Amino acid sequence: MSLIGDRIFQLKNALPNGVTLIAVSKYHPNEDILSAYQAGQRIFGENIVQELCQKALALPQDIEWHFIGHLQKNKVKYIAPFISMIHSVDSFDLLKEINKYAQKNQRTISCLLQIHIAQEEAKFGFLPQKCIEMLQSDNWRELSNVSICGIMGIATNTENKLQIQNEFKALSDLFCKIKSKHFNNSEDFNCCSWGMSNDYQIAIKEGSNMVRIGTLIFGERIYNK
């Protein structure tokens, strides 16, 4: 088994039942993705539209692609034919655009609402109260080609584990609040996507059931390829 395959095997064995592993493959070559694929990994996360489209064409068709980065509205049309889940819905306007192109492709696209929970302005996402206000408006219920399946968040990039834990706990509390008020009868609203290579263990303790791990699988990214 390859080094990447071995890392996949170890991670999957370490994750609790019910936690989905998303292998974050941004900036990593197709050969590395195939190594993970050959070890049984089928869900991969990308956050650059052009790179994702190239990989989706070249790699096995049973890969489940998740888009995990900031998504501009004018790029939705390129991934709408094949994307399995979009984690980074940060506005109602983006949700409408995804619905529009999902309709054109005669599909329903699974989406997560990205919540801005970190103490960093550079990160995207709904502020928690703005997300609640959007859901209270009920306009989203008219979008028949998107399925809101949960929420996503990114913790502050800090060594302070207590801060990270508190941010993930806030996400978990918000998920429960939204679930009970707006998705109580929905089996689809079940995704808690928080936790990456450096904090996924804390995330799982605070309710995450979907972790996005890149460095621990593929090693450091090569940005100047």
C-alpha positions, 0 to 999 in steps of 0.5 A, spaced: 500 500 500 502 507 498 504 512 503 497 515 502 493 509 502 496 507 509 494 514 511 487 513 509 487 506 512 489 509 519 485 515 519 479 511 517 480 506 523 481 512 528 475 515 526 468 513 530 462 510 526 458 515 523 464 520 521 465 521 514 472 523 511 473 528 506 480 527 503 482 535 501 486 534 495 486 541 492 493 542 489 495 535 489 496 531 483 491 526 480 496 520 482 496 522 489 488 522 489 488 515 485 493 513 491 487 514 496 482 512 491 485 505 490 485 505 498 478 505 498 477 513 499 471 516 494 469 522 497 474 528 495 474 536 497 476 541 492 476 549 493 478 551 486 473 550 480 477 550 474 482 545 478 476 541 480 473 541 473 479 538 470 480 533 476 473 530 475 474 529 467 480 525 468 479 521 474 474 515 476 467 517 475 464 514 481 468 519 485 464 524 490 466 531 489 465 536 494 466 543 493 469 546 500 471 553 498 468 560 497 464 559 491 463 565 486 456 565 483 459 566 476 462 559 477 456 555 479 455 553 472 461 549 471 460 544 477 453 544 477 453 538 472 457 533 477 458 536 484 455 532 490 455 537 495 457 544 496 459 546 503 460 553 502 453 556 501 454 563 504 448 567 502 441 566 499 443 569 492 448 563 492 443 558 494 438 561 488 444 560 483 445 553 485 438 552 484 438 555 478 443 551 475 441 544 478 434 545 475 438 546 468 442 540 469 435 536 472 439 535 478 438 536 486 444 539 489 446 538 496 448 544 500 451 546 507 450 553 510 457 556 511 457 559 518 462 564 520 464 562 527 472 564 527 475 570 530 478 572 523 474 577 518 478 573 512 473 567 513 466 567 509 460 565 511 453 567 514 453 570 521 449 565 526 443 570 526 443 572 519 443 564 517 437 564 522 434 570 519 435 567 512 431 560 514 426 564 518 424 568 511 422 561 508 424 563 501 429 558 501 423 553 501 421 555 494 428 552 491 426 545 489 433 543 486 437 544 492 437 540 499 440 543 505 443 538 509 446 541 514 452 546 516 459 547 515 464 552 519 472 553 520 475 554 527 480 560 528 487 558 526 490 558 533 493 554 538 488 555 543 484 549 543 479 551 548 477 557 543 477 552 538 473 547 542 468 553 544 467 555 536 465 548 534 461 547 540 457 554 538 456 550 531 453 544 534 449 548 538 447 552 532 446 546 528 441 543 533 437 550 534 436 550 526 434 542 526 429 543 531 426 549 528 426 548 520 428 541 519 425 537 524 422 532 519 428 532 514 432 526 514 437 530 509 439 535 514 444 531 518 451 534 516 455 537 521 462 539 517 467 542 521 474 539 523 480 539 519 487 536 519 489 540 525 483 540 529 478 534 527 479 530 534 476 536 537 471 537 532 468 530 533 468 531 540 463 537 539 459 533 534 462 533 527 460 528 523 464 530 517 471 532 517 475 535 511 482 532 512 488 534 507 495 535 510 494 528 514 493 524 508 497 528 502 502 532 506 503 539 505 500 542 499 505 544 493 502 551 491 507 553 486 506 547 481 
